[in-house]
């Protein structure tokens, strides 16, 4: 029998929250190729349903989305009594103003990147935030 320490670790689970199917597909391809397990949501409402129903290790969140924007999603999640309230969150958006960055921090974002994001930057930030081995 193999000791538990030798058991392979479960892949890091990431939820991508973006209303653009093209962006979700781009991020998903990069992250799955790197060995991450990826799910996706089209807006903050769908993302909230998913994080309350299943475990994730990291959130990658856009700001401008219908139904519930990324800042509202993060604020609501951070105020919830769920274990998901402490999930690390990487905000990736087209909004590049200092006020947007401050609002992201106030909403609960751990890091803030401006689109477009390179494959290397996405991989590096996700790896650091998820605590995944490089």
KAHUDA-V596200 format. One record per run of one state. SS is the DSSP state (@ for helix, = for strand, . for the rest). FROM is the first residue (numbers start at 1). LEN is the number of residues. If there is no record, write none. Layout:
BEGIN
SS&FROM&LEN ; SS&FROM&LEN
END
This chain:
BEGIN
.&1&3 ; @&4&3 ; .&7&6 ; =&13&5 ; .&18&3 ; @&21&13 ; .&34&3 ; =&37&5 ; .&42&2 ; @&44&10 ; .&54&4 ; =&58&4 ; .&62&8 ; @&70&10 ; .&80&3 ; @&83&4 ; .&87&1 ; =&88&6 ; .&94&4 ; @&98&10 ; .&108&3 ; =&111&4 ; .&115&4 ; @&119&12 ; .&131&4
END
